[in-house]
Amino acid sequence: MHLSGFQLKQGHRVVFALASFGSISLLLGHLYNIGSMARLFVVIGLPSAVLMVIAWRRGVRLGDQEFRLSLRTGFVGGVIGTLGYDLVRIPVHLFGLNPLSPIRFYGVWITGADHATWLSDVAGLAYHFSNGITFAWTYAIVAQRRHWSWAVAWAFVLESLAVISAFGEVFAIRAAYDVLAVAFAAHLFYGVPLGLVCQHPKHALAWLTPLARTGGAWITGLALLWFAAWFCTAWQPLRPITHVGNREVMIGPDALYPGLVDVSAGSDVTLRNETGASLNLIHRGPGSPGEKFTLSATDHPSLRFRAPGVHQLLTPDKPWRSIFITVHRNGDYRPEMKK
């Protein structure tokens, strides 16, 4: 039986769209304890990227101009949408919430590190934009030329799936209504640019091309670099922290270091007070309102983390950002009390 040209074109479009989900599969596989992000990158991430390249080359050979247009609009819309999604959350960060902290988690998990560094932060940002672009590619292939509101609906569907998945369980956002409100509002700033670019793709690209030639590409690139630099220093000054050992948190003199520590359940994390004075701390565990305690100027106690999930360590009397300790039991980060 012979396949028509239409079916052949649909074939490589379908392959590309499905392979685009390889990026988010790394995070979901990690959170569902199928494997670590570092391992899944080799098992799923790289093969997915190869399939996408093969599908793209197939589309080029078949002369599928619509498919190639979808990839261009999806990329442009994905970059602009992800950047908008991030920039609109910066004021929320300045007001005291931590809407950007999951990016730091991605970096530690995908590099297989046991604590955050600026290198893992850069890796987390790259993975974050990979998700934004691949989601946009899928949308552009399926819904090119649809009204821009379809992209907003797509963005809200993505966030809804995140909330009901293991992501919502591990990060405990299902009952955090302020976090949910910020998340859905930020997805509006992802969906609108993506939808506008894809609704009238040729007009949008025709308008963006001269803009890029006159400095628009440089402006976008500088915005990305600025955001990366801001993100890597948003919680703490950028400086070498090689003197902070594994399973160790340095408190002061000007911040909490490192921004994230990853340990197995039952592990002890040593707290080093570098302020020269007694310090009040709050430890919030999964489902816990917070436990307050005081750290003396000379004491270096160990805090044992037994419950899987995301733990937070805060200094309420200091203008410092909190840090997080992610705890897993045999690779599973989901809080046991919610299983």
matplotlib code that plots the C-alpha trace (Angstrom):
import matplotlib.pyplot as plt

x = [0.0, 1.4, 1.3, 0.2, 2.4, 0.1, 0.5, 4.3, 4.4, 2.1, 4.5, 7.6, 5.5, 4.1, 7.5, 9.0, 6.0, 6.2, 10.0, 9.7, 8.2, 11.6, 12.8, 10.0, 10.2, 13.6, 12.0, 8.9, 10.9, 13.1, 10.2, 8.4, 11.6, 12.1, 15.6, 17.8, 17.7, 21.4, 20.7, 17.5, 19.3, 21.3, 18.5, 15.7, 17.0, 19.7, 17.6, 14.7, 17.0, 18.3, 14.7, 13.9, 16.9, 15.9, 12.3, 13.5, 15.8, 12.9, 10.7, 13.4, 13.8, 10.0, 9.9, 7.4, 7.5, 4.6, 6.6, 9.7, 7.6, 6.2, 9.7, 10.7, 7.7, 7.8, 11.4, 10.9, 7.6, 9.1, 12.2, 10.1, 7.4, 9.8, 11.7, 8.4, 7.4, 10.6, 10.9, 7.3, 8.2, 11.1, 8.9, 7.3, 10.8, 11.6, 8.4, 9.7, 8.4, 10.6, 8.9, 12.2, 13.7, 12.7, 15.2, 18.0, 16.6, 16.7, 20.4, 21.4, 19.4, 20.4, 24.1, 24.0, 25.5, 24.9, 24.7, 24.0, 26.8, 26.7, 27.4, 24.4, 22.3, 23.3, 22.5, 19.1, 18.4, 19.3, 17.0, 14.2, 14.4, 14.6, 11.2, 9.8, 11.0, 9.9, 6.5, 6.2, 7.3, 4.6, 2.0, 3.2, 3.0, -0.5, -2.1, -0.3, -2.6, -5.0, -6.2, -3.6, -5.9, -5.3, -1.7, -2.8, -5.1, -2.1, 0.0, -2.7, -3.0, 0.7, 0.6, -2.5, -0.7, 2.3, 0.1, -1.6, 1.7, 4.5, 5.9, 2.9, 3.4, 7.2, 7.1, 3.9, 2.1, -1.4, -2.5, -0.2, -2.8, -0.4, 2.1, -0.6, -1.9, 1.6, 2.3, -0.9, -0.4, 3.2, 1.9, -0.2, 3.0, 4.3, 1.1, 0.4, 3.7, 3.7, 0.1, 0.7, 3.7, 1.9, -1.4, 0.0, 3.4, 4.6, 3.5, 5.1, 8.4, 8.4, 8.0, 10.6, 13.2, 14.1, 13.9, 16.5, 18.7, 18.6, 19.6, 16.6, 18.5, 21.3, 18.7, 17.1, 20.5, 21.5, 18.2, 18.9, 22.5, 21.2, 18.6, 21.1, 23.5, 20.7, 19.4, 22.8, 23.2, 19.6, 19.9, 23.5, 26.6, 28.5, 31.7, 33.6, 32.1, 34.5, 35.2, 31.6, 31.8, 29.2, 26.2, 27.1, 25.3, 27.3, 25.2, 26.6, 28.4, 26.3, 24.1, 23.2, 25.4, 24.9, 21.4, 20.4, 21.6, 20.5, 20.7, 19.2, 16.7, 18.3, 21.3, 22.8, 23.6, 26.1, 25.2, 28.1, 27.4, 29.8, 28.0, 29.9, 26.6, 23.6, 21.1, 17.5, 16.5, 13.3, 13.2, 10.1, 9.6, 7.0, 3.6, 5.2, 4.5, 8.1, 10.3, 12.2, 15.5, 18.6, 22.1, 24.8, 27.9, 30.2, 28.1, 28.1, 25.3, 23.9, 20.3, 19.0, 16.6, 14.3, 11.3, 11.5, 10.5, 11.6, 12.8, 13.4, 15.9, 15.2, 16.8, 13.8, 16.0, 18.2, 17.4, 18.8, 17.0, 16.1, 17.8, 16.4, 17.4, 15.9, 15.6, 15.0, 14.6, 16.2, 15.7, 12.1, 11.4, 7.7, 6.6, 5.5, 2.6, 1.0, 1.4]
y = [0.0, 3.4, 6.4, 9.7, 12.8, 14.2, 11.1, 11.3, 14.9, 14.2, 11.3, 13.4, 16.2, 13.7, 12.3, 15.7, 16.8, 13.6, 13.7, 17.3, 15.8, 14.2, 17.3, 17.4, 13.6, 14.0, 15.9, 13.8, 10.6, 11.9, 12.9, 9.6, 7.9, 6.2, 7.4, 10.4, 13.3, 12.8, 9.2, 10.0, 12.7, 9.9, 7.4, 9.7, 13.3, 12.5, 9.9, 12.4, 15.1, 12.7, 11.9, 15.6, 16.2, 13.2, 14.4, 17.9, 16.6, 14.5, 17.6, 19.5, 16.7, 16.5, 20.3, 20.7, 24.4, 24.6, 22.3, 24.4, 27.5, 25.8, 25.1, 28.8, 30.2, 27.7, 28.6, 32.3, 32.2, 29.7, 31.9, 35.1, 33.4, 31.7, 35.0, 36.8, 34.0, 34.5, 38.3, 38.8, 36.7, 38.9, 41.4, 38.4, 37.3, 40.8, 40.7, 37.6, 34.5, 32.0, 31.5, 30.8, 28.3, 25.2, 26.2, 25.8, 22.3, 21.3, 22.3, 20.2, 17.2, 17.2, 17.6, 15.0, 17.4, 17.3, 21.1, 24.1, 26.1, 28.8, 26.0, 24.0, 27.2, 27.7, 24.1, 24.6, 27.7, 25.8, 23.0, 25.4, 27.1, 23.7, 22.9, 26.3, 25.9, 22.2, 22.9, 25.8, 23.5, 21.1, 23.8, 25.4, 22.0, 21.3, 24.7, 27.0, 29.9, 29.3, 32.3, 33.4, 32.4, 28.8, 29.2, 30.7, 27.6, 25.4, 27.2, 26.8, 23.1, 22.6, 24.3, 22.3, 19.0, 20.1, 20.8, 17.3, 15.5, 14.6, 18.1, 19.5, 16.9, 17.3, 21.1, 21.2, 23.8, 22.3, 24.0, 27.1, 29.3, 32.3, 30.2, 28.8, 32.3, 33.4, 30.3, 30.6, 34.4, 33.9, 31.3, 34.0, 35.8, 32.6, 31.8, 35.3, 35.8, 32.3, 32.6, 35.9, 34.6, 31.4, 33.0, 34.9, 33.2, 34.8, 38.3, 37.8, 36.6, 39.3, 41.9, 40.2, 39.6, 43.3, 43.9, 41.2, 42.7, 46.1, 44.8, 42.9, 39.6, 41.4, 42.8, 39.4, 37.8, 40.5, 40.0, 36.3, 36.9, 39.5, 37.2, 34.4, 36.7, 37.9, 34.4, 33.1, 36.0, 36.5, 34.6, 35.1, 36.9, 35.1, 33.8, 30.4, 28.2, 25.4, 25.8, 24.7, 20.9, 18.3, 18.2, 21.5, 24.9, 28.1, 30.7, 34.2, 36.5, 37.9, 35.0, 31.4, 29.0, 26.9, 27.7, 24.0, 20.8, 17.4, 14.5, 11.1, 10.6, 10.2, 12.3, 15.0, 18.4, 20.5, 24.2, 26.6, 30.0, 32.5, 35.6, 35.8, 36.1, 34.0, 33.5, 32.5, 29.9, 28.3, 24.9, 24.1, 20.5, 18.9, 19.8, 21.5, 25.2, 25.6, 24.8, 27.7, 27.3, 29.4, 28.8, 30.1, 32.0, 29.1, 26.0, 23.9, 21.4, 18.9, 18.8, 15.4, 15.3, 12.3, 13.1, 13.0, 16.2, 19.8, 21.4, 25.1, 26.8, 30.5, 33.3, 35.5, 38.2, 38.7, 40.0, 36.8, 34.5, 31.0, 27.9, 24.5, 20.9, 18.3, 14.9, 11.6, 8.0, 5.7, 8.4, 9.2, 12.8, 12.5, 13.2, 9.9, 11.4, 12.3, 9.0]
z = [0.0, -1.0, 1.4, 0.0, 0.2, 2.8, 5.0, 4.6, 5.7, 8.6, 9.6, 10.1, 11.8, 14.2, 14.9, 15.6, 17.8, 19.9, 20.2, 21.5, 24.7, 25.3, 27.1, 29.8, 30.1, 31.8, 34.7, 35.0, 34.8, 37.6, 39.8, 39.3, 40.2, 36.8, 36.7, 37.4, 35.0, 34.3, 33.2, 31.4, 29.4, 27.8, 27.5, 26.4, 25.8, 23.2, 21.2, 21.2, 19.8, 17.1, 16.1, 15.9, 13.6, 11.4, 11.2, 10.3, 7.6, 6.2, 6.1, 4.2, 1.6, 1.1, 0.6, 3.5, 3.8, 6.3, 8.6, 8.3, 9.0, 12.1, 13.4, 12.9, 14.5, 17.3, 18.1, 18.0, 19.9, 22.4, 23.2, 23.5, 25.5, 27.9, 28.4, 29.1, 31.4, 33.4, 33.4, 34.6, 37.7, 38.7, 40.6, 42.4, 43.5, 44.7, 46.9, 48.7, 46.9, 45.1, 41.7, 39.9, 42.3, 40.3, 37.6, 40.2, 41.0, 37.3, 37.1, 40.1, 39.0, 35.4, 36.2, 39.0, 41.5, 45.2, 45.6, 43.4, 41.7, 39.0, 36.5, 37.6, 37.5, 33.8, 33.1, 34.7, 32.7, 29.5, 30.4, 31.3, 27.9, 26.2, 27.7, 26.6, 23.0, 22.6, 24.0, 21.5, 18.6, 19.5, 19.6, 16.3, 14.5, 15.7, 15.9, 13.5, 12.3, 15.2, 17.2, 19.8, 22.6, 21.7, 22.8, 26.1, 26.6, 25.7, 28.3, 31.0, 30.1, 30.6, 34.0, 35.0, 34.1, 36.1, 39.2, 39.1, 38.3, 40.6, 40.0, 42.0, 44.6, 45.2, 45.1, 47.2, 45.0, 45.0, 48.1, 47.8, 46.1, 45.9, 44.0, 41.7, 40.9, 40.0, 37.9, 35.8, 35.4, 34.2, 31.7, 30.2, 29.3, 27.7, 25.7, 24.3, 22.5, 21.2, 20.0, 18.2, 16.4, 15.3, 14.4, 11.4, 11.0, 7.8, 8.9, 12.3, 10.9, 8.2, 11.0, 13.2, 10.5, 9.9, 13.6, 14.1, 11.4, 13.1, 16.5, 17.7, 17.9, 19.9, 22.2, 22.7, 23.3, 25.8, 27.6, 27.8, 29.1, 31.6, 32.9, 33.2, 35.1, 37.3, 38.0, 39.1, 41.6, 42.6, 45.9, 46.8, 45.6, 42.8, 44.3, 44.6, 47.3, 47.0, 50.7, 51.5, 51.8, 50.8, 53.0, 54.5, 54.6, 55.3, 56.9, 56.3, 56.4, 53.5, 52.3, 52.6, 50.6, 48.6, 47.2, 47.0, 48.6, 47.5, 50.0, 50.7, 53.5, 56.9, 55.9, 58.2, 56.9, 58.9, 59.6, 59.7, 61.3, 59.8, 61.1, 64.4, 66.3, 67.3, 64.5, 64.3, 61.7, 60.4, 58.9, 56.8, 55.7, 53.5, 55.0, 57.9, 58.9, 60.1, 63.1, 64.7, 66.4, 67.3, 66.1, 68.3, 67.1, 67.7, 67.3, 64.1, 64.6, 62.1, 61.0, 60.0, 57.0, 57.2, 55.1, 51.3, 49.5, 49.4, 52.6, 53.1, 55.4, 56.2, 58.2, 59.3, 60.8, 57.8, 54.3, 52.8, 50.5, 51.8, 50.5, 49.8, 50.7, 48.4, 50.1, 48.3, 49.4, 46.8, 44.2, 45.1, 46.2, 46.6, 50.2, 51.8, 53.7, 50.3, 48.6]

ax = plt.figure().add_subplot(projection="3d")
ax.plot(x, y, z, "-o")
ax.set_aspect("equal")
plt.show()
